[in-house]
Amino acid sequence: MMHGFLPISREEMDSRGWDRVDFVYVSGDAYVDHPSFGAAIITRTLEAYGYRVGIIPQPDWKDEKSITLFGEPRLGFLVSAGNMDSMVNHYSVSKKPRKTDAYTPGGATGKRPDYAAVVYGNLIRRVYKKTPVILGGIEASLRRMAHYDYWSDKLKRSVLLDSGADLISYGMGERSIVEIAQALEAGIDVKDLTFIPGTVCKVKSLDSVYDALVLPSFEQLKEDKLNYARSFYTQYCNTDPFSGKRLVEPYGAHLYVVQNPPSLPLTQEEMDAVYAYPYMRTFHPSYQKYGGVPAISEVKFSLTSSRGCFGGCNFCALTFHQGRIVQARSHESLLKEAESFIKDKDFKGYIHDVGGPTANFRFPACEKQLKAGVCKDRQCLFPRPCRNLRADHKDYTKLLRKLRNLPGVKKVFIRSGIRFDYLMADKDDTFFRELCEFHVSGQLKVAPEHVADQVLLRMGKPENSIYQAFAEKYARINKALHKDQYLVPYLMSSHPGSTLTEAVKLAEYLNRTGHMPEQVQDFYPTPSTISTCMYYTGVDPRDMSRVYVPVNPHEKAMQRALIQYRDPKNHKLVAEALKKAGRTDLIGYGRHCLIRPEHAAKKTADGKMAGKQGAVGRTSGKSGKKKAIRNVHRKKGK
């Protein structure tokens, strides 16, 4: 096997002595040969099975010649919009264009189209009428069936139909892409590949489709949003590779989109093999003149220890993409990769992360999941931890100890997120203590998301009391360790279920604790999440109950402003929100008040009353952070 980057030009293909490639991989991202990038994993997997792969990163979608770089591939085109959905990559939640693209050389924008999977698929199909086209990546995976599209504010068909592609390889694609390649190699027509797990195909007849659940037709979905809610939840309940059913979505009388059950999870040995491929671990050298590809900076010295997540947050698409069964690499595999960091001239002694979707998940939630799959009608952690849950951090603790004891390693960070309710469910505090002692550098980022239980219920997050218990325990452990470390909670505004009343409750909590969030995430309705289904339909698909949904941009602005009520720019919005919520008692000079009356606020803004912030004294810098964390964890009477 040749080492080095896979070819991205005909010259590089010729230098390998190839006259043709088996597959052309078209990507919306620049070419970064690192296992944090899906394109790298899929292309290296195919290479390991003996296939020749050429890569066309970020082709000019306005020029058909850009897709002919390697000529017609022997077996087919593989198409991905990139590591992110192209619309999320391009636009903020307010639908304003983003100023940078971390997956493009130099961070430049405009190098990929909107709805990239559809555009690339049609570009290829215009040039190569009969060559197999297989979609993959997160954009295609989460748009594999009819889906609500936030940016156009309408229900869209399966991306398989609009792209002109033949198949979708959804979820984690190592198994399905090899099966597809081997079937095409054997001479099977791509139109007959209707049976591979982890794929979506289209058929004109259901004569050869067995044991399938037939969902409402696309026309029925458009006619009634409740039909969409029911259909979506059926899909959600069939994302498990062991128990998931084959699903059929009709489009008219003679066209059906068929989703086969997901691929089986990789074994530990298979995971180790995937991460041992000869990745170059950086961007293609042709990008050096642009300053490289920004996205590599955070992941270059990070370790992916696991996949899958049984956390079940409703606003997260991981259930649809990676699934709920956690798969993990061995200690030996991770240590070997970490040792390769130490040899890198750019390594400064800091491993940036050891984790995955959730850092402290290292094995399936319970023993039965690898035999019978996950439960369809219950969650592992929500609303309370299941009695069968294995809340155990011993393996993760041992792994972190080994990593931080490697010669040349100064610090091992955990940045991919700790699930605090899972941590609290573990009766052994060893990991919690070592987390605070060795793996936090001043602050720990966690995601309570909100404090109102009505909103947390819709989010699929634990009750606020669990976060409060975690915060208090975190403070106690740090005090015992003589460390001055604080929590940085991620908070979300305007999630379905959040009225102005709940938004005000969150602001009051921030006032009491002294926390001042610098960043707030508005709820972003991305494809294929329960929360997005709520946003579109106005019901919770789990029980079909009605849900209040803040969709008006002005109301969303008010909810966001309430979380950052101390910012003088937000005064008018906060005042309006408090009046609408019937909470003018929070406008005044008392400690419980969020803002001052308008005339007093104007004087403060003019600098005539500087330093008199009323409700909570303004804090800044390091001393401000220390004061904020003390306020977060103070107790009554203390």
Secondary structure, DSSP 8 states (H G I E B T S, - for coil): ---S---SSHHHHHHTT-S--SEEEEESS--EESTTSHHHHHHHHHHHTT--EEEEES--TT-GGGG-TT-S-SSEEEEE--SS-HHHHHB-TT--B-S--TTSGGG-S-SS-TTHHHHHHHHHHHH-SSS-EEEEHHHHHHTSSSEEETTTTEEE--HHHHHT-SEEE-SS-HHHHHHHHHHHHTT--GGG----TTEEEEES-STT--SEEE---HHHHHH-HHHHHHHHHHHHTT--TTT--EEEEE-SSS-EEEE--------HHHHHHHHTS----EE-GGGGGGT--TTHHHHTTEEE-EE------TT--HHHHT-SS-EE--HHHHHHHHHHHHTSTT--SEE-EEESSSTT--S-SSTTHHHH---SS--SSSSS--TT-----HHHHHHHHHHHTSTT--EE---S---HHHHHH-S--HHHHHHHHHS-SSEEEEEEE-S-HHHHHHHT---HHHHHHHHHHHHHHHHHTT---EEEEEEEES-TT--HHHHHHHHHHHHHHT---S--EE----SS-HHHHHHHHSEETTTTEE------HHHHHHHHHHHTTTSGGGHHHHHHHHHHTT-GGGBSSSTT-SB--HHHHHHHHTTTTTT--TTS----HHHHHHHHHHHHT--TT-
